[in-house]
């Protein structure tokens, strides 16, 4: 038997991140937008996309005073790949949201 799971709808995921990450709705929505962009580049070398759990980790860092960019790099980008080219692409995606 196998079960197929997908990511929550963006509005639902943003509510989850805002609630579990104890953060404002706008920042949670920006994190979900970033996750969607990261998930869209999976075919370019990432083995997995940005999970809701990683978004909550980033939210926790932001809530504790880490900048949006630094939190996203630490909680989302670095755990997903150590490839320099992909890190640069992920960094560009973050910069687009700042």
C-alpha atoms as one frame of an Amber mdcrd trajectory, in Angstrom:
protein
   0.000   0.000   0.000   1.172   3.513  -0.730  -0.178   6.903   0.184   0.508
   9.985  -1.834   0.965  13.297  -0.048   1.409  16.764  -1.457   2.106  20.165
   0.041  -0.823  22.105   1.508  -2.455  24.811  -0.590  -0.479  28.084  -0.207
  -3.111  29.818   1.945  -3.374  26.789   4.217   0.393  26.405   4.415   0.822
  30.098   5.277  -1.690  29.693   8.122   0.215  26.649   9.375   3.552  28.492
   9.247   2.093  31.597  10.929   0.522  29.534  13.702   3.302  27.018  14.319
   6.051  29.582  13.776   4.250  32.196  15.893   4.738  34.894  13.276   2.824
  37.452  11.262   0.782  36.413   8.236   2.751  38.506   5.717   6.107  36.962
   6.580   4.570  33.487   6.643   3.140  34.112   3.171   6.589  35.230   1.924
   8.105  32.007   3.262   5.439  29.941   1.493   6.047  31.874  -1.731   9.759
  31.100  -1.443   9.002  27.429  -0.800   6.866  27.320  -3.942   9.714  28.756
  -5.997  12.154  26.257  -4.495   9.765  23.389  -5.189   9.571  24.493  -8.826
  13.329  24.059  -9.331  13.485  20.498  -8.011  14.058  19.195 -11.517  17.317
  21.192 -11.663  19.149  19.105  -9.101  17.386  19.369  -5.772  16.377  15.974
  -4.446  13.570  17.412  -2.322  11.606  20.605  -1.976  11.240  22.957   0.954
   8.960  21.257   3.464   6.456  22.985   5.690   8.613  21.878   8.618  11.615
  23.772   7.205   9.418  26.850   6.777   8.472  26.642  10.442  12.164  26.403
  11.359  12.831  29.554   9.313   9.873  31.266  11.002  11.315  30.422  14.409
  14.664  31.956  13.471  12.984  35.109  12.148  10.856  35.391  15.287  14.064
  35.251  17.329  15.672  38.160  15.500  17.486  36.521  12.582  17.042  38.376
   9.297  14.685  36.900   6.690  17.578  36.141   4.339  19.833  34.548   6.972
  16.944  32.491   8.366  16.002  31.217   4.913  19.589  30.329   4.078  20.086
  28.470   7.370  16.731  26.702   7.609  15.773  26.180   3.954  18.653  26.424
   1.520  21.608  24.869   3.303  19.664  21.773   4.436  18.481  21.133   0.858
  21.821  21.205  -0.977  25.514  21.886  -0.655  25.925  22.481  -4.401  27.347
  26.000  -4.912  25.403  26.583  -8.127  22.100  25.614  -6.522  22.904  27.679
  -3.419  23.407  30.696  -5.676  20.053  30.059  -7.344  18.330  29.710  -3.958
  20.008  32.899  -2.760  18.645  34.714  -5.818  15.145  33.444  -5.033  15.425
  34.843  -1.507  16.710  38.184  -2.798  13.644  38.425  -5.052  11.426  38.382
  -1.941  13.333  40.932   0.118
